[in-house]
């Protein structure tokens, strides 16, 4: 077939004894009208028995078989998040995979029986998505990232225990943050120092910086 995907995953995470892949910058050779946009897909492997299972993001049984076509709990597969835009990071946090995307943040989790190929949940945490792919920083108890409106932190809601997104610059350095050029924000890079428990971000403050030349 001439309808070929040339993009490839740019982020990987491990959870539920599986490997998760995403971040495909979809680029199709000779695309058909019905072709999927893999930029919004999260692929997951079957439950790992050996290293060969890491690439099996599909079910064991032949889905076209008249004898055995059933999907089972240990099978691999994919999750489509249609309104995510480009997915930038996957982070395993507790009992969930956090999906950091252009148009929001989502959590992928299991139900009472854990994550299964036949049953899982996808929950949207916030519509305040990621502006800078490399600004996402995983600390011991939270994840921080840059958005157009400020620097955001994912923290547990006291009443529900679910993660919520909170702007941490709104009452502190919002004026400074607003003064940073868009190109500098998009290319900001964050890191976490576990000894001093400090998050730092680097960005280019040159007035002529475009994100292309350094």
KOLGU-811244 format. One record per residue (C-alpha): x, y, z; residue number from 1. Coordinates in steps of 0.1 Angstrom, whole numbers. Example, Ala and Ser with C-alpha at 12.3 -4.5 7.8 and 13.67 -1.06 7.14 Angstrom:
# residues 2
<atom><u>123</u><v>-45</v><w>78</w><num>1</num></atom>
<atom><u>137</u><v>-11</v><w>71</w><num>2</num></atom>
This chain:
# residues 214
<atom><u>0</u><v>0</v><w>0</w><num>1</num></atom>
<atom><u>11</u><v>35</v><w>-7</w><num>2</num></atom>
<atom><u>-6</u><v>50</v><w>24</w><num>3</num></atom>
<atom><u>25</u><v>49</v><w>47</w><num>4</num></atom>
<atom><u>31</u><v>65</v><w>81</w><num>5</num></atom>
<atom><u>66</u><v>79</v><w>83</w><num>6</num></atom>
<atom><u>64</u><v>94</v><w>118</w><num>7</num></atom>
<atom><u>75</u><v>75</v><w>148</w><num>8</num></atom>
<atom><u>70</u><v>77</v><w>186</w><num>9</num></atom>
<atom><u>90</u><v>103</v><w>205</w><num>10</num></atom>
<atom><u>80</u><v>94</v><w>241</w><num>11</num></atom>
<atom><u>79</u><v>62</v><w>260</w><num>12</num></atom>
<atom><u>67</u><v>51</v><w>295</w><num>13</num></atom>
<atom><u>65</u><v>19</v><w>314</w><num>14</num></atom>
<atom><u>35</u><v>10</v><w>336</w><num>15</num></atom>
<atom><u>11</u><v>-19</v><w>343</w><num>16</num></atom>
<atom><u>38</u><v>-43</v><w>331</w><num>17</num></atom>
<atom><u>35</u><v>-28</v><w>296</w><num>18</num></atom>
<atom><u>53</u><v>-3</v><w>275</w><num>19</num></atom>
<atom><u>34</u><v>28</v><w>263</w><num>20</num></atom>
<atom><u>44</u><v>48</v><w>232</w><num>21</num></atom>
<atom><u>32</u><v>81</v><w>218</w><num>22</num></atom>
<atom><u>43</u><v>115</v><w>204</w><num>23</num></atom>
<atom><u>41</u><v>105</v><w>167</w><num>24</num></atom>
<atom><u>44</u><v>135</v><w>145</w><num>25</num></atom>
<atom><u>21</u><v>120</v><w>119</w><num>26</num></atom>
<atom><u>34</u><v>123</v><w>83</w><num>27</num></atom>
<atom><u>16</u><v>102</v><w>57</w><num>28</num></atom>
<atom><u>29</u><v>93</v><w>22</w><num>29</num></atom>
<atom><u>-1</u><v>93</v><w>-2</w><num>30</num></atom>
<atom><u>-27</u><v>96</v><w>26</w><num>31</num></atom>
<atom><u>-62</u><v>82</v><w>21</w><num>32</num></atom>
<atom><u>-93</u><v>100</v><w>32</w><num>33</num></atom>
<atom><u>-99</u><v>76</v><w>61</w><num>34</num></atom>
<atom><u>-64</u><v>73</v><w>74</w><num>35</num></atom>
<atom><u>-59</u><v>79</v><w>112</w><num>36</num></atom>
<atom><u>-39</u><v>107</v><w>126</w><num>37</num></atom>
<atom><u>-14</u><v>90</v><w>148</w><num>38</num></atom>
<atom><u>-4</u><v>122</v><w>165</w><num>39</num></atom>
<atom><u>-33</u><v>117</v><w>189</w><num>40</num></atom>
<atom><u>-26</u><v>80</v><w>196</w><num>41</num></atom>
<atom><u>-11</u><v>62</v><w>226</w><num>42</num></atom>
<atom><u>0</u><v>27</v><w>218</w><num>43</num></atom>
<atom><u>5</u><v>1</v><w>245</w><num>44</num></atom>
<atom><u>22</u><v>-33</v><w>244</w><num>45</num></atom>
<atom><u>8</u><v>-66</v><w>256</w><num>46</num></atom>
<atom><u>17</u><v>-76</v><w>292</w><num>47</num></atom>
<atom><u>55</u><v>-83</v><w>289</w><num>48</num></atom>
<atom><u>67</u><v>-119</v><w>290</w><num>49</num></atom>
<atom><u>99</u><v>-111</v><w>272</w><num>50</num></atom>
<atom><u>116</u><v>-82</v><w>254</w><num>51</num></atom>
<atom><u>99</u><v>-93</v><w>222</w><num>52</num></atom>
<atom><u>65</u><v>-83</v><w>236</w><num>53</num></atom>
<atom><u>75</u><v>-46</v><w>239</w><num>54</num></atom>
<atom><u>66</u><v>-40</v><w>202</w><num>55</num></atom>
<atom><u>33</u><v>-60</v><w>202</w><num>56</num></atom>
<atom><u>7</u><v>-32</v><w>203</w><num>57</num></atom>
<atom><u>-20</u><v>-54</v><w>190</w><num>58</num></atom>
<atom><u>-40</u><v>-85</v><w>202</w><num>59</num></atom>
<atom><u>-27</u><v>-121</v><w>201</w><num>60</num></atom>
<atom><u>-57</u><v>-135</v><w>183</w><num>61</num></atom>
<atom><u>-65</u><v>-128</v><w>147</w><num>62</num></atom>
<atom><u>-95</u><v>-104</v><w>148</w><num>63</num></atom>
<atom><u>-107</u><v>-118</v><w>115</w><num>64</num></atom>
<atom><u>-107</u><v>-154</v><w>126</w><num>65</num></atom>
<atom><u>-139</u><v>-173</v><w>128</w><num>66</num></atom>
<atom><u>-125</u><v>-196</v><w>155</w><num>67</num></atom>
<atom><u>-107</u><v>-173</v><w>180</w><num>68</num></atom>
<atom><u>-109</u><v>-136</v><w>176</w><num>69</num></atom>
<atom><u>-115</u><v>-125</v><w>212</w><num>70</num></atom>
<atom><u>-96</u><v>-96</v><w>228</w><num>71</num></atom>
<atom><u>-81</u><v>-106</v><w>261</w><num>72</num></atom>
<atom><u>-69</u><v>-87</v><w>292</w><num>73</num></atom>
<atom><u>-32</u><v>-91</v><w>284</w><num>74</num></atom>
<atom><u>-34</u><v>-79</v><w>248</w><num>75</num></atom>
<atom><u>-18</u><v>-48</v><w>234</w><num>76</num></atom>
<atom><u>-36</u><v>-21</v><w>216</w><num>77</num></atom>
<atom><u>-40</u><v>17</v><w>212</w><num>78</num></atom>
<atom><u>-59</u><v>46</v><w>227</w><num>79</num></atom>
<atom><u>-71</u><v>75</v><w>206</w><num>80</num></atom>
<atom><u>-74</u><v>109</v><w>222</w><num>81</num></atom>
<atom><u>-89</u><v>129</v><w>193</w><num>82</num></atom>
<atom><u>-87</u><v>164</v><w>208</w><num>83</num></atom>
<atom><u>-52</u><v>161</v><w>223</w><num>84</num></atom>
<atom><u>-33</u><v>178</v><w>194</w><num>85</num></atom>
<atom><u>4</u><v>168</v><w>194</w><num>86</num></atom>
<atom><u>14</u><v>145</v><w>224</w><num>87</num></atom>
<atom><u>47</u><v>156</v><w>239</w><num>88</num></atom>
<atom><u>53</u><v>134</v><w>271</w><num>89</num></atom>
<atom><u>41</u><v>102</v><w>288</w><num>90</num></atom>
<atom><u>49</u><v>100</v><w>325</w><num>91</num></atom>
<atom><u>41</u><v>71</v><w>348</w><num>92</num></atom>
<atom><u>28</u><v>85</v><w>381</w><num>93</num></atom>
<atom><u>13</u><v>62</v><w>407</w><num>94</num></atom>
<atom><u>-14</u><v>41</v><w>392</w><num>95</num></atom>
<atom><u>-17</u><v>61</v><w>360</w><num>96</num></atom>
<atom><u>0</u><v>73</v><w>328</w><num>97</num></atom>
<atom><u>-1</u><v>110</v><w>324</w><num>98</num></atom>
<atom><u>-4</u><v>123</v><w>288</w><num>99</num></atom>
<atom><u>10</u><v>158</v><w>283</w><num>100</num></atom>
<atom><u>-3</u><v>172</v><w>250</w><num>101</num></atom>
<atom><u>-7</u><v>204</v><w>231</w><num>102</num></atom>
<atom><u>-44</u><v>208</v><w>240</w><num>103</num></atom>
<atom><u>-46</u><v>194</v><w>275</w><num>104</num></atom>
<atom><u>-35</u><v>168</v><w>300</w><num>105</num></atom>
<atom><u>-51</u><v>133</v><w>303</w><num>106</num></atom>
<atom><u>-47</u><v>104</v><w>327</w><num>107</num></atom>
<atom><u>-48</u><v>67</v><w>315</w><num>108</num></atom>
<atom><u>-57</u><v>43</v><w>343</w><num>109</num></atom>
<atom><u>-72</u><v>9</v><w>350</w><num>110</num></atom>
<atom><u>-104</u><v>1</v><w>368</w><num>111</num></atom>
<atom><u>-108</u><v>-20</v><w>399</w><num>112</num></atom>
<atom><u>-91</u><v>-49</v><w>382</w><num>113</num></atom>
<atom><u>-61</u><v>-28</v><w>370</w><num>114</num></atom>
<atom><u>-53</u><v>-18</v><w>334</w><num>115</num></atom>
<atom><u>-64</u><v>-44</v><w>310</w><num>116</num></atom>
<atom><u>-66</u><v>-46</v><w>272</w><num>117</num></atom>
<atom><u>-103</u><v>-51</v><w>276</w><num>118</num></atom>
<atom><u>-110</u><v>-24</v><w>301</w><num>119</num></atom>
<atom><u>-93</u><v>10</v><w>310</w><num>120</num></atom>
<atom><u>-102</u><v>46</v><w>316</w><num>121</num></atom>
<atom><u>-91</u><v>79</v><w>299</w><num>122</num></atom>
<atom><u>-98</u><v>110</v><w>321</w><num>123</num></atom>
<atom><u>-91</u><v>146</v><w>310</w><num>124</num></atom>
<atom><u>-74</u><v>165</v><w>338</w><num>125</num></atom>
<atom><u>-73</u><v>199</v><w>322</w><num>126</num></atom>
<atom><u>-76</u><v>219</v><w>290</w><num>127</num></atom>
<atom><u>-45</u><v>239</v><w>298</w><num>128</num></atom>
<atom><u>-20</u><v>219</v><w>277</w><num>129</num></atom>
<atom><u>18</u><v>221</v><w>271</w><num>130</num></atom>
<atom><u>34</u><v>249</v><w>252</w><num>131</num></atom>
<atom><u>70</u><v>238</v><w>256</w><num>132</num></atom>
<atom><u>76</u><v>200</v><w>252</w><num>133</num></atom>
<atom><u>109</u><v>201</v><w>271</w><num>134</num></atom>
<atom><u>95</u><v>222</v><w>300</w><num>135</num></atom>
<atom><u>77</u><v>192</v><w>315</w><num>136</num></atom>
<atom><u>95</u><v>183</v><w>347</w><num>137</num></atom>
<atom><u>86</u><v>152</v><w>368</w><num>138</num></atom>
<atom><u>94</u><v>157</v><w>405</w><num>139</num></atom>
<atom><u>88</u><v>133</v><w>434</w><num>140</num></atom>
<atom><u>52</u><v>144</v><w>441</w><num>141</num></atom>
<atom><u>41</u><v>166</v><w>411</w><num>142</num></atom>
<atom><u>47</u><v>174</v><w>375</w><num>143</num></atom>
<atom><u>52</u><v>210</v><w>363</w><num>144</num></atom>
<atom><u>50</u><v>224</v><w>327</w><num>145</num></atom>
<atom><u>49</u><v>256</v><w>308</w><num>146</num></atom>
<atom><u>16</u><v>268</v><w>292</w><num>147</num></atom>
<atom><u>8</u><v>300</v><w>273</w><num>148</num></atom>
<atom><u>-8</u><v>314</v><w>305</w><num>149</num></atom>
<atom><u>19</u><v>305</v><w>330</w><num>150</num></atom>
<atom><u>37</u><v>276</v><w>347</w><num>151</num></atom>
<atom><u>14</u><v>249</v><w>358</w><num>152</num></atom>
<atom><u>16</u><v>222</v><w>384</w><num>153</num></atom>
<atom><u>-4</u><v>190</v><w>387</w><num>154</num></atom>
<atom><u>-15</u><v>185</v><w>423</w><num>155</num></atom>
<atom><u>-40</u><v>162</v><w>441</w><num>156</num></atom>
<atom><u>-74</u><v>177</v><w>447</w><num>157</num></atom>
<atom><u>-80</u><v>176</v><w>485</w><num>158</num></atom>
<atom><u>-116</u><v>164</v><w>482</w><num>159</num></atom>
<atom><u>-114</u><v>138</v><w>453</w><num>160</num></atom>
<atom><u>-77</u><v>129</v><w>453</w><num>161</num></atom>
<atom><u>-77</u><v>134</v><w>415</w><num>162</num></atom>
<atom><u>-49</u><v>154</v><w>400</w><num>163</num></atom>
<atom><u>-58</u><v>190</v><w>390</w><num>164</num></atom>
<atom><u>-38</u><v>217</v><w>372</w><num>165</num></atom>
<atom><u>-29</u><v>248</v><w>391</w><num>166</num></atom>
<atom><u>-11</u><v>280</v><w>378</w><num>167</num></atom>
<atom><u>18</u><v>286</v><w>402</w><num>168</num></atom>
<atom><u>30</u><v>319</v><w>385</w><num>169</num></atom>
<atom><u>-3</u><v>338</v><w>387</w><num>170</num></atom>
<atom><u>5</u><v>353</v><w>421</w><num>171</num></atom>
<atom><u>43</u><v>353</v><w>419</w><num>172</num></atom>
<atom><u>62</u><v>359</v><w>387</w><num>173</num></atom>
<atom><u>34</u><v>363</v><w>361</w><num>174</num></atom>
<atom><u>47</u><v>397</v><w>349</w><num>175</num></atom>
<atom><u>81</u><v>382</v><w>342</w><num>176</num></atom>
<atom><u>66</u><v>351</v><w>326</w><num>177</num></atom>
<atom><u>44</u><v>372</v><w>303</w><num>178</num></atom>
<atom><u>75</u><v>392</v><w>292</w><num>179</num></atom>
<atom><u>93</u><v>361</v><w>278</w><num>180</num></atom>
<atom><u>90</u><v>358</v><w>240</w><num>181</num></atom>
<atom><u>69</u><v>330</v><w>226</w><num>182</num></atom>
<atom><u>99</u><v>313</v><w>208</w><num>183</num></atom>
<atom><u>118</u><v>313</v><w>241</w><num>184</num></atom>
<atom><u>88</u><v>297</v><w>259</w><num>185</num></atom>
<atom><u>83</u><v>270</v><w>233</w><num>186</num></atom>
<atom><u>120</u><v>260</v><w>235</w><num>187</num></atom>
<atom><u>124</u><v>262</v><w>273</w><num>188</num></atom>
<atom><u>140</u><v>233</v><w>290</w><num>189</num></atom>
<atom><u>134</u><v>222</v><w>326</w><num>190</num></atom>
<atom><u>152</u><v>200</v><w>351</w><num>191</num></atom>
<atom><u>148</u><v>188</v><w>386</w><num>192</num></atom>
<atom><u>175</u><v>187</v><w>413</w><num>193</num></atom>
<atom><u>164</u><v>160</v><w>438</w><num>194</num></atom>
<atom><u>190</u><v>169</v><w>464</w><num>195</num></atom>
<atom><u>179</u><v>205</v><w>468</w><num>196</num></atom>
<atom><u>143</u><v>198</v><w>456</w><num>197</num></atom>
<atom><u>145</u><v>226</v><w>431</w><num>198</num></atom>
<atom><u>131</u><v>229</v><w>396</w><num>199</num></atom>
<atom><u>149</u><v>251</v><w>371</w><num>200</num></atom>
<atom><u>141</u><v>261</v><w>336</w><num>201</num></atom>
<atom><u>165</u><v>276</v><w>310</w><num>202</num></atom>
<atom><u>153</u><v>298</v><w>281</w><num>203</num></atom>
<atom><u>169</u><v>321</v><w>256</w><num>204</num></atom>
<atom><u>163</u><v>358</v><w>264</w><num>205</num></atom>
<atom><u>178</u><v>373</v><w>233</w><num>206</num></atom>
<atom><u>155</u><v>397</v><w>216</w><num>207</num></atom>
<atom><u>162</u><v>382</v><w>181</w><num>208</num></atom>
<atom><u>158</u><v>346</v><w>192</w><num>209</num></atom>
<atom><u>135</u><v>326</v><w>168</w><num>210</num></atom>
<atom><u>139</u><v>291</v><w>180</w><num>211</num></atom>
<atom><u>157</u><v>281</v><w>148</w><num>212</num></atom>
<atom><u>191</u><v>298</v><w>154</w><num>213</num></atom>
<atom><u>209</u><v>294</v><w>187</w><num>214</num></atom>
